[in-house]
Amino acid sequence: MKKIIQLSSVLMIAALLASACAPGELPGSEQPTPVPQPMETEKPTEVAMPTPFDAPIEPPEAVLKARALLAQELNVAEAEITIATIEEKEWPDACLGAAVAYEACAAVITPGYRVVLTVDGNSHELRTNMDGSVVRRPKSLPMDQTNGGGDTQSKDAVAKLAELAGLPIESIRLVNSQPMDWPNGCLGAAERGETCTEAIVPGYKFDLECEGRMYFLHTNQDLSQARLGGPQETLAIVKVRQQAAEDKGVGLEEVTLVSSEAVQWNNSCLGVERDGMMCLMVITPGYRIKVKVMNTTLEYHTNQSASAVVLFKP
């Protein structure tokens, strides 16, 4: 029993000595002086520098797509193409005012860009919608922007529009022209019930602007024949002005536009029911157009193609 007590005492003393020493050190040895570790310094916060005011502005994506398309067409590097002009436009139709023969275009105002690009001193016009998913290249550049330019053909087109629409010739501006092969003798702009010669007629489509409104003029090759081809609302306005001039026995230039609005008529009579008239109860898209003649305001209702024009009498 005595031997057991002595052995336990020895083990207790050894445990105390081991706990008083650092690992790997013998009792009584000197402990090494701790080496000071460098303190981590906080990284400075990165502050975004403001963009200088004179920093170059990236062109819209639609313009870049137009440049890429031209580079592919001319087989040149995009870096060789200079963006000369970027102009926001509201094109008169889904074809950006650059339809080709027989092409049907939705008559909806299409916002986008008119882009002029230069390569080796030559200018090229391209037209886009806002996101560049549609890019068109008219067959010819707009001529001089002042009153149709000095070209005889463009002057003739301006004069034809002034005559047909009763517009001041000095206010008409040629925007674009392109060769067309019209499908018939009515130059693709037949009137309601009109019989047209079924033959291809070479000619031109002129896009002209007057007082903020676009006009499409269809002509044969020598411009001896000319017809208005749209846009639909513009065509309806001209038809109403012509009807009002006839109703009042005045010149077309004496009839001025007051207002125009697209409407959905609730019947085929365009909202103008008269005794004995049969009307189909169908929704009929069209326009309500008001004009002024000799200080009198007249209201006319039309269908969408303006093949029907009726005077509304409250």
C-alpha beads as a LAMMPS data file, in Angstrom:
LAMMPS data file: protein, C-alpha beads

314 atoms
313 bonds

1 atom types
1 bond types

-500.0 500.0 xlo xhi
-500.0 500.0 ylo yhi
-500.0 500.0 zlo zhi

Masses

1 110.0

Atoms # bond

1 1 1 0.000 0.000 0.000
2 1 1 2.816 2.431 0.734
3 1 1 4.461 1.787 -2.669
4 1 1 1.260 2.712 -4.473
5 1 1 1.040 6.078 -2.697
6 1 1 4.636 6.965 -3.565
7 1 1 4.145 6.127 -7.241
8 1 1 1.060 8.320 -7.500
9 1 1 2.946 11.230 -5.928
10 1 1 5.709 10.948 -8.504
11 1 1 3.185 10.987 -11.376
12 1 1 1.471 14.083 -9.960
13 1 1 4.738 16.031 -9.732
14 1 1 5.651 15.102 -13.346
15 1 1 2.286 16.340 -14.593
16 1 1 2.694 19.702 -12.854
17 1 1 6.132 20.210 -14.349
18 1 1 4.866 19.377 -17.863
19 1 1 2.022 21.868 -17.643
20 1 1 4.353 24.668 -16.531
21 1 1 6.587 24.294 -19.603
22 1 1 5.871 25.222 -23.230
23 1 1 5.639 22.248 -25.602
24 1 1 9.073 20.924 -26.535
25 1 1 10.819 22.760 -23.644
26 1 1 12.503 21.284 -20.596
27 1 1 11.831 22.661 -17.165
28 1 1 14.119 25.544 -16.270
29 1 1 15.047 26.427 -19.883
30 1 1 14.696 30.027 -21.111
31 1 1 11.668 30.816 -23.271
32 1 1 12.493 32.462 -26.649
33 1 1 11.533 36.137 -27.105
34 1 1 8.491 36.335 -29.426
35 1 1 9.200 37.969 -32.797
36 1 1 6.770 40.845 -33.471
37 1 1 4.647 40.204 -36.580
38 1 1 3.932 43.080 -38.982
39 1 1 0.384 44.369 -38.694
40 1 1 -1.836 44.070 -41.752
41 1 1 -2.764 47.452 -43.105
42 1 1 -6.210 48.024 -44.610
43 1 1 -6.309 48.282 -48.378
44 1 1 -7.305 51.741 -49.567
45 1 1 -10.843 51.955 -50.930
46 1 1 -10.871 52.272 -54.691
47 1 1 -12.711 55.407 -55.782
48 1 1 -14.146 55.448 -59.308
49 1 1 -12.895 58.465 -61.184
50 1 1 -15.583 60.457 -62.992
51 1 1 -15.682 60.192 -66.783
52 1 1 -14.267 63.349 -68.331
53 1 1 -16.843 65.506 -70.087
54 1 1 -14.919 65.269 -73.323
55 1 1 -14.826 61.464 -73.316
56 1 1 -15.997 59.945 -76.636
57 1 1 -19.653 58.847 -76.698
58 1 1 -20.356 55.336 -77.925
59 1 1 -22.769 55.390 -80.911
60 1 1 -26.128 53.618 -80.494
61 1 1 -26.103 49.868 -81.087
62 1 1 -28.258 50.328 -84.190
63 1 1 -25.610 52.571 -85.752
64 1 1 -22.859 50.042 -85.034
65 1 1 -24.952 47.340 -86.712
66 1 1 -25.396 49.564 -89.755
67 1 1 -21.636 50.106 -89.940
68 1 1 -20.987 46.356 -89.657
69 1 1 -23.477 45.675 -92.449
70 1 1 -21.824 48.226 -94.755
71 1 1 -18.359 46.832 -93.956
72 1 1 -19.574 43.374 -94.957
73 1 1 -21.195 44.701 -98.126
74 1 1 -18.090 46.638 -99.232
75 1 1 -15.665 43.996 -97.923
76 1 1 -13.710 46.521 -95.834
77 1 1 -12.741 46.695 -92.167
78 1 1 -15.146 48.556 -89.892
79 1 1 -12.253 50.758 -88.785
80 1 1 -12.093 52.162 -92.327
81 1 1 -15.672 53.443 -92.095
82 1 1 -16.334 56.862 -90.569
83 1 1 -19.672 57.668 -88.960
84 1 1 -20.396 61.085 -90.449
85 1 1 -23.994 61.694 -89.337
86 1 1 -26.443 60.154 -86.864
87 1 1 -29.980 61.533 -87.014
88 1 1 -32.992 60.300 -85.049
89 1 1 -35.943 59.772 -87.381
90 1 1 -39.541 58.594 -87.357
91 1 1 -39.864 56.495 -90.510
92 1 1 -43.316 56.427 -92.133
93 1 1 -43.542 52.632 -92.320
94 1 1 -41.982 49.367 -91.140
95 1 1 -39.747 49.351 -94.244
96 1 1 -38.147 52.602 -93.028
97 1 1 -39.320 54.446 -96.141
98 1 1 -37.114 52.229 -98.312
99 1 1 -39.476 49.588 -99.711
100 1 1 -38.667 47.693 -102.878
101 1 1 -41.124 46.856 -105.638
102 1 1 -44.055 44.602 -104.610
103 1 1 -43.043 44.809 -100.946
104 1 1 -45.889 45.238 -98.475
105 1 1 -44.946 47.463 -95.544
106 1 1 -46.958 48.031 -92.382
107 1 1 -47.999 51.691 -92.354
108 1 1 -46.819 52.396 -88.810
109 1 1 -44.488 55.145 -87.636
110 1 1 -41.152 53.444 -86.889
111 1 1 -38.609 55.331 -84.738
112 1 1 -34.969 54.833 -85.660
113 1 1 -31.884 56.462 -87.133
114 1 1 -30.666 57.863 -90.425
115 1 1 -26.951 57.162 -90.607
116 1 1 -24.463 58.542 -93.124
117 1 1 -21.194 56.596 -93.316
118 1 1 -18.142 57.541 -95.378
119 1 1 -15.571 55.231 -96.964
120 1 1 -12.755 56.499 -99.214
121 1 1 -14.545 59.812 -99.645
122 1 1 -17.860 58.204 -100.666
123 1 1 -21.024 58.643 -98.582
124 1 1 -23.525 55.863 -97.881
125 1 1 -26.935 56.305 -96.237
126 1 1 -28.376 53.534 -94.086
127 1 1 -31.623 53.508 -92.140
128 1 1 -32.379 51.562 -88.983
129 1 1 -35.066 51.045 -86.399
130 1 1 -34.206 51.818 -82.770
131 1 1 -32.445 48.542 -81.889
132 1 1 -30.870 47.879 -85.286
133 1 1 -32.853 44.697 -85.902
134 1 1 -33.916 46.290 -89.212
135 1 1 -31.308 48.014 -91.389
136 1 1 -32.118 49.335 -94.848
137 1 1 -29.953 50.927 -97.489
138 1 1 -31.915 53.075 -99.980
139 1 1 -30.849 52.699 -103.576
140 1 1 -30.003 56.384 -103.819
141 1 1 -28.959 59.075 -101.394
142 1 1 -31.237 62.039 -100.721
143 1 1 -30.566 64.827 -103.153
144 1 1 -29.836 68.369 -102.056
145 1 1 -32.079 69.072 -99.065
146 1 1 -33.259 72.500 -100.229
147 1 1 -36.478 72.360 -102.248
148 1 1 -35.586 69.153 -104.044
149 1 1 -32.099 70.199 -105.065
150 1 1 -30.846 71.286 -108.439
151 1 1 -31.721 68.017 -110.195
152 1 1 -34.429 68.406 -112.866
153 1 1 -36.085 65.121 -111.938
154 1 1 -36.348 66.066 -108.273
155 1 1 -37.782 69.484 -109.147
156 1 1 -40.407 67.795 -111.302
157 1 1 -41.337 65.507 -108.401
158 1 1 -41.716 68.474 -106.060
159 1 1 -43.902 70.254 -108.617
160 1 1 -46.079 67.155 -109.089
161 1 1 -46.687 66.831 -105.345
162 1 1 -47.515 70.529 -105.039
163 1 1 -50.107 70.112 -107.808
164 1 1 -51.655 66.878 -106.506
165 1 1 -51.807 67.836 -102.828
166 1 1 -52.263 71.601 -103.137
167 1 1 -49.115 72.309 -101.131
168 1 1 -46.801 75.341 -101.253
169 1 1 -43.951 74.297 -103.524
170 1 1 -41.355 76.202 -101.482
171 1 1 -42.177 74.104 -98.391
172 1 1 -41.645 70.707 -100.047
173 1 1 -38.361 68.877 -99.452
174 1 1 -37.134 65.739 -101.207
175 1 1 -36.022 63.119 -98.684
176 1 1 -35.333 60.103 -100.877
177 1 1 -35.891 58.655 -104.338
178 1 1 -35.503 55.142 -105.684
179 1 1 -36.217 53.293 -108.934
180 1 1 -39.320 51.080 -108.867
181 1 1 -41.054 48.579 -111.130
182 1 1 -44.752 49.243 -110.513
183 1 1 -47.066 46.222 -110.929
184 1 1 -49.669 48.020 -113.063
185 1 1 -50.583 51.125 -115.010
186 1 1 -51.964 52.737 -111.829
187 1 1 -48.393 52.790 -110.448
188 1 1 -49.409 50.670 -107.449
189 1 1 -51.852 53.345 -106.266
190 1 1 -55.213 52.412 -107.772
191 1 1 -58.391 54.200 -106.723
192 1 1 -61.433 52.269 -105.501
193 1 1 -63.053 50.404 -108.407
194 1 1 -60.428 51.621 -110.872
195 1 1 -59.306 49.294 -113.658
196 1 1 -55.550 49.267 -114.166
197 1 1 -53.464 47.968 -117.055
198 1 1 -51.748 44.776 -115.889
199 1 1 -48.201 45.517 -117.000
200 1 1 -44.925 46.295 -115.290
201 1 1 -44.305 50.054 -115.408
202 1 1 -40.754 51.264 -114.629
203 1 1 -40.648 54.433 -112.594
204 1 1 -39.726 55.994 -109.270
205 1 1 -40.909 56.338 -105.694
206 1 1 -40.205 59.772 -104.207
207 1 1 -40.377 60.378 -100.451
208 1 1 -41.144 64.045 -99.875
209 1 1 -41.752 66.045 -96.709
210 1 1 -43.863 69.148 -96.226
211 1 1 -44.511 70.874 -92.901
212 1 1 -43.539 67.790 -90.909
213 1 1 -45.656 65.305 -92.886
214 1 1 -44.360 62.640 -95.309
215 1 1 -45.774 62.053 -98.805
216 1 1 -45.023 59.118 -101.141
217 1 1 -45.182 60.010 -104.823
218 1 1 -45.368 57.187 -107.403
219 1 1 -44.327 58.114 -110.950
220 1 1 -43.521 56.530 -114.278
221 1 1 -40.028 56.883 -115.727
222 1 1 -40.398 60.331 -117.321
223 1 1 -42.673 61.654 -114.533
224 1 1 -45.505 62.305 -116.978
225 1 1 -47.728 60.264 -114.635
226 1 1 -47.791 60.676 -110.859
227 1 1 -49.969 59.398 -108.026
228 1 1 -49.975 59.664 -104.257
229 1 1 -49.168 56.340 -102.633
230 1 1 -49.277 57.081 -98.918
231 1 1 -48.699 56.966 -96.015
232 1 1 -52.332 56.044 -95.324
233 1 1 -53.176 58.952 -93.011
234 1 1 -51.509 61.464 -95.334
235 1 1 -53.393 60.011 -98.287
236 1 1 -56.674 60.250 -96.346
237 1 1 -55.999 63.915 -95.525
238 1 1 -55.356 64.768 -99.186
239 1 1 -58.508 62.904 -100.275
240 1 1 -60.577 64.805 -97.686
241 1 1 -59.134 68.145 -98.792
242 1 1 -59.917 67.278 -102.419
243 1 1 -63.486 66.312 -101.463
244 1 1 -63.982 69.491 -99.433
245 1 1 -62.680 71.617 -102.312
246 1 1 -65.166 69.925 -104.648
247 1 1 -68.033 70.260 -102.164
248 1 1 -67.391 73.976 -101.672
249 1 1 -66.286 74.782 -105.223
250 1 1 -62.904 76.214 -104.224
251 1 1 -59.275 75.530 -105.083
252 1 1 -57.448 72.820 -103.167
253 1 1 -55.014 75.344 -101.740
254 1 1 -57.939 77.063 -99.977
255 1 1 -58.665 73.957 -97.873
256 1 1 -56.480 73.677 -94.770
257 1 1 -56.132 70.832 -92.300
258 1 1 -57.467 71.418 -88.772
259 1 1 -56.988 67.962 -87.202
260 1 1 -56.668 64.276 -88.016
261 1 1 -57.157 61.258 -85.767
262 1 1 -57.204 57.507 -86.297
263 1 1 -60.465 55.912 -85.144
264 1 1 -62.305 52.584 -85.126
265 1 1 -65.759 53.169 -86.653
266 1 1 -68.457 50.892 -85.250
267 1 1 -69.988 50.149 -88.653
268 1 1 -69.250 50.111 -92.367
269 1 1 -70.963 53.509 -92.769
270 1 1 -68.084 55.123 -90.862
271 1 1 -70.385 56.440 -88.156
272 1 1 -72.487 58.403 -90.657
273 1 1 -75.931 56.694 -90.796
274 1 1 -78.505 58.049 -93.180
275 1 1 -82.093 57.088 -93.977
276 1 1 -82.250 54.081 -96.263
277 1 1 -78.563 53.293 -95.847
278 1 1 -77.583 49.717 -94.997
279 1 1 -74.630 49.497 -92.611
280 1 1 -72.737 46.381 -91.639
281 1 1 -72.086 46.236 -87.909
282 1 1 -68.340 45.625 -88.232
283 1 1 -65.418 47.550 -86.767
284 1 1 -63.929 49.642 -89.577
285 1 1 -60.546 51.345 -89.062
286 1 1 -60.266 54.834 -90.505
287 1 1 -59.792 58.524 -89.759
288 1 1 -61.774 61.519 -88.496
289 1 1 -60.424 64.557 -90.352
290 1 1 -61.444 68.174 -89.912
291 1 1 -60.629 70.858 -92.480
292 1 1 -61.349 74.555 -92.773
293 1 1 -62.844 76.154 -95.881
294 1 1 -63.639 79.879 -95.911
295 1 1 -63.756 80.029 -92.082
296 1 1 -66.064 77.000 -91.956
297 1 1 -64.885 73.789 -90.286
298 1 1 -66.018 70.545 -91.912
299 1 1 -65.669 67.031 -90.491
300 1 1 -65.129 64.038 -92.765
301 1 1 -64.943 60.332 -91.941
302 1 1 -62.850 57.908 -94.016
303 1 1 -61.903 54.258 -94.026
304 1 1 -58.226 53.319 -93.665
305 1 1 -57.386 53.372 -97.380
306 1 1 -59.427 56.568 -97.908
307 1 1 -61.381 54.818 -100.680
308 1 1 -64.511 56.016 -98.847
309 1 1 -64.859 59.670 -97.724
310 1 1 -68.129 60.931 -96.222
311 1 1 -69.128 64.285 -94.746
312 1 1 -70.364 64.150 -91.158
313 1 1 -73.334 66.393 -90.364
314 1 1 -74.087 66.669 -86.622

Bonds

1 1 1 2
2 1 2 3
3 1 3 4
4 1 4 5
5 1 5 6
6 1 6 7
7 1 7 8
8 1 8 9
9 1 9 10
10 1 10 11
11 1 11 12
12 1 12 13
13 1 13 14
14 1 14 15
15 1 15 16
16 1 16 17
17 1 17 18
18 1 18 19
19 1 19 20
20 1 20 21
21 1 21 22
22 1 22 23
23 1 23 24
24 1 24 25
25 1 25 26
26 1 26 27
27 1 27 28
28 1 28 29
29 1 29 30
30 1 30 31
31 1 31 32
32 1 32 33
33 1 33 34
34 1 34 35
35 1 35 36
36 1 36 37
37 1 37 38
38 1 38 39
39 1 39 40
40 1 40 41
41 1 41 42
42 1 42 43
43 1 43 44
44 1 44 45
45 1 45 46
46 1 46 47
47 1 47 48
48 1 48 49
49 1 49 50
50 1 50 51
51 1 51 52
52 1 52 53
53 1 53 54
54 1 54 55
55 1 55 56
56 1 56 57
57 1 57 58
58 1 58 59
59 1 59 60
60 1 60 61
61 1 61 62
62 1 62 63
63 1 63 64
64 1 64 65
65 1 65 66
66 1 66 67
67 1 67 68
68 1 68 69
69 1 69 70
70 1 70 71
71 1 71 72
72 1 72 73
73 1 73 74
74 1 74 75
75 1 75 76
76 1 76 77
77 1 77 78
78 1 78 79
79 1 79 80
80 1 80 81
81 1 81 82
82 1 82 83
83 1 83 84
84 1 84 85
85 1 85 86
86 1 86 87
87 1 87 88
88 1 88 89
89 1 89 90
90 1 90 91
91 1 91 92
92 1 92 93
93 1 93 94
94 1 94 95
95 1 95 96
96 1 96 97
97 1 97 98
98 1 98 99
99 1 99 100
100 1 100 101
101 1 101 102
102 1 102 103
103 1 103 104
104 1 104 105
105 1 105 106
106 1 106 107
107 1 107 108
108 1 108 109
109 1 109 110
110 1 110 111
111 1 111 112
112 1 112 113
113 1 113 114
114 1 114 115
115 1 115 116
116 1 116 117
117 1 117 118
118 1 118 119
119 1 119 120
120 1 120 121
121 1 121 122
122 1 122 123
123 1 123 124
124 1 124 125
125 1 125 126
126 1 126 127
127 1 127 128
128 1 128 129
129 1 129 130
130 1 130 131
131 1 131 132
132 1 132 133
133 1 133 134
134 1 134 135
135 1 135 136
136 1 136 137
137 1 137 138
138 1 138 139
139 1 139 140
140 1 140 141
141 1 141 142
142 1 142 143
143 1 143 144
144 1 144 145
145 1 145 146
146 1 146 147
147 1 147 148
148 1 148 149
149 1 149 150
150 1 150 151
151 1 151 152
152 1 152 153
153 1 153 154
154 1 154 155
155 1 155 156
156 1 156 157
157 1 157 158
158 1 158 159
159 1 159 160
160 1 160 161
161 1 161 162
162 1 162 163
163 1 163 164
164 1 164 165
165 1 165 166
166 1 166 167
167 1 167 168
168 1 168 169
169 1 169 170
170 1 170 171
171 1 171 172
172 1 172 173
173 1 173 174
174 1 174 175
175 1 175 176
176 1 176 177
177 1 177 178
178 1 178 179
179 1 179 180
180 1 180 181
181 1 181 182
182 1 182 183
183 1 183 184
184 1 184 185
185 1 185 186
186 1 186 187
187 1 187 188
188 1 188 189
189 1 189 190
190 1 190 191
191 1 191 192
192 1 192 193
193 1 193 194
194 1 194 195
195 1 195 196
196 1 196 197
197 1 197 198
198 1 198 199
199 1 199 200
200 1 200 201
201 1 201 202
202 1 202 203
203 1 203 204
204 1 204 205
205 1 205 206
206 1 206 207
207 1 207 208
208 1 208 209
209 1 209 210
210 1 210 211
211 1 211 212
212 1 212 213
213 1 213 214
214 1 214 215
215 1 215 216
216 1 216 217
217 1 217 218
218 1 218 219
219 1 219 220
220 1 220 221
221 1 221 222
222 1 222 223
223 1 223 224
224 1 224 225
225 1 225 226
226 1 226 227
227 1 227 228
228 1 228 229
229 1 229 230
230 1 230 231
231 1 231 232
232 1 232 233
233 1 233 234
234 1 234 235
235 1 235 236
236 1 236 237
237 1 237 238
238 1 238 239
239 1 239 240
240 1 240 241
241 1 241 242
242 1 242 243
243 1 243 244
244 1 244 245
245 1 245 246
246 1 246 247
247 1 247 248
248 1 248 249
249 1 249 250
250 1 250 251
251 1 251 252
252 1 252 253
253 1 253 254
254 1 254 255
255 1 255 256
256 1 256 257
257 1 257 258
258 1 258 259
259 1 259 260
260 1 260 261
261 1 261 262
262 1 262 263
263 1 263 264
264 1 264 265
265 1 265 266
266 1 266 267
267 1 267 268
268 1 268 269
269 1 269 270
270 1 270 271
271 1 271 272
272 1 272 273
273 1 273 274
274 1 274 275
275 1 275 276
276 1 276 277
277 1 277 278
278 1 278 279
279 1 279 280
280 1 280 281
281 1 281 282
282 1 282 283
283 1 283 284
284 1 284 285
285 1 285 286
286 1 286 287
287 1 287 288
288 1 288 289
289 1 289 290
290 1 290 291
291 1 291 292
292 1 292 293
293 1 293 294
294 1 294 295
295 1 295 296
296 1 296 297
297 1 297 298
298 1 298 299
299 1 299 300
300 1 300 301
301 1 301 302
302 1 302 303
303 1 303 304
304 1 304 305
305 1 305 306
306 1 306 307
307 1 307 308
308 1 308 309
309 1 309 310
310 1 310 311
311 1 311 312
312 1 312 313
313 1 313 314
